[in-house]
C-alpha cells in the first residue's frame, strides 16, 4: 500500500513537472509549487542517472500541495516527458518530507 501511495505522489509530481516545462512564465505555480521548484526537481526524477534532490527542489516540495500533486498520479504525461514515476515517488522521502496518507 505504501508503495502505491509513493508511486501516486511521484506520478503526480512528474505530471506537474511536465506541465511546468510548458509554462513560459517563471512566476507560475502548480499545486503551490513554483515552476522553478518543479524544474529544480526534474534532474532527480529523470533516468538513467537521477541526481539527489537539491535544496531548492526540497524547499519547493515542502511548500507544495502534495494532495494536489497526487491528483496527477495516473497521468501518461510524466513518462512522455522522460520522468520516471518511481523516482518521483521517492522525492518526499529523499527530502525528509512526510507522505500524504491518500497519495
C-alpha positions as CSV (number, residue, x, y, z in Angstrom):
1,X,0.0,0.0,0.0
2,X,2.8,2.4,0.9
3,X,4.5,1.7,-2.5
4,X,1.3,2.5,-4.3
5,X,1.0,5.8,-2.4
6,X,4.5,6.7,-3.2
7,X,4.0,5.9,-6.9
8,X,0.9,8.1,-6.9
9,X,2.8,11.0,-5.4
10,X,5.7,10.6,-7.8
11,X,3.4,10.4,-10.8
12,X,1.7,13.5,-9.7
13,X,4.9,15.3,-9.2
14,X,6.0,14.2,-12.7
15,X,2.8,15.5,-14.2
16,X,3.4,18.8,-12.6
17,X,7.0,18.9,-13.8
18,X,5.7,18.1,-17.3
19,X,3.2,20.9,-17.2
20,X,5.8,23.3,-15.7
21,X,8.2,22.7,-18.6
22,X,5.5,24.0,-20.9
23,X,4.8,27.2,-19.0
24,X,6.7,30.2,-20.1
25,X,6.0,32.4,-17.1
26,X,8.5,31.5,-14.4
27,X,6.2,33.1,-11.8
28,X,3.5,30.5,-12.4
29,X,2.8,27.8,-9.8
30,X,1.3,24.3,-10.0
31,X,-0.2,23.0,-6.8
32,X,1.5,25.8,-4.9
33,X,4.9,24.8,-6.2
34,X,6.7,27.4,-8.4
35,X,7.8,26.3,-11.8
36,X,11.4,27.0,-10.8
37,X,11.0,24.5,-8.0
38,X,9.5,21.9,-10.3
39,X,12.4,22.3,-12.7
40,X,14.8,22.1,-9.8
41,X,13.4,18.6,-9.1
42,X,13.4,17.3,-12.7
43,X,17.1,16.0,-12.6
44,X,16.1,13.8,-9.6
45,X,13.2,12.1,-11.5
46,X,14.8,11.7,-14.9
47,X,16.6,8.4,-15.7
48,X,19.1,7.0,-16.4
49,X,21.2,8.8,-13.9
50,X,19.0,10.8,-11.5
51,X,20.7,13.1,-9.1
52,X,19.9,13.6,-5.4
53,X,17.3,16.3,-4.9
54,X,18.7,19.7,-4.5
55,X,17.9,22.0,-1.5
56,X,15.9,24.2,-4.0
57,X,13.9,21.1,-5.0
58,X,13.2,20.0,-1.4
59,X,12.3,23.5,-0.3
60,X,9.8,23.9,-3.2
61,X,8.4,20.4,-2.5
62,X,7.9,21.3,1.2
63,X,5.6,24.2,0.3
64,X,3.7,22.3,-2.4
65,X,0.2,21.0,-2.0
66,X,1.1,17.3,-2.2
67,X,-2.5,16.2,-2.4
68,X,-2.9,18.4,-5.5
69,X,0.2,16.9,-7.0
70,X,-1.1,13.4,-6.2
71,X,-4.1,14.1,-8.5
72,X,-1.7,13.7,-11.4
73,X,-0.5,10.3,-10.4
74,X,-2.2,8.4,-13.2
75,X,-1.2,10.8,-15.9
76,X,0.6,9.5,-19.0
77,X,2.2,12.9,-19.3
78,X,5.0,12.1,-16.9
79,X,6.6,9.2,-18.8
80,X,6.1,11.1,-22.1
81,X,8.3,13.9,-20.7
82,X,11.0,11.4,-19.6
83,X,10.0,11.5,-15.9
84,X,10.1,8.2,-14.1
85,X,7.1,7.9,-11.7
86,X,9.1,5.6,-9.4
87,X,11.8,8.2,-9.0
88,X,9.2,10.9,-8.4
89,X,7.6,8.9,-5.6
90,X,10.9,8.8,-3.8
91,X,11.3,12.6,-3.7
92,X,9.4,13.3,-0.5
93,X,11.4,10.6,1.4
94,X,14.7,11.9,0.0
95,X,13.7,15.4,1.1
96,X,12.7,14.0,4.5
97,X,9.1,15.1,4.0
98,X,6.0,13.1,5.1
99,X,4.0,11.3,2.5
100,X,0.3,12.2,2.5
101,X,-2.0,9.4,3.6
102,X,-4.1,9.3,0.5
103,X,-1.5,9.8,-2.2
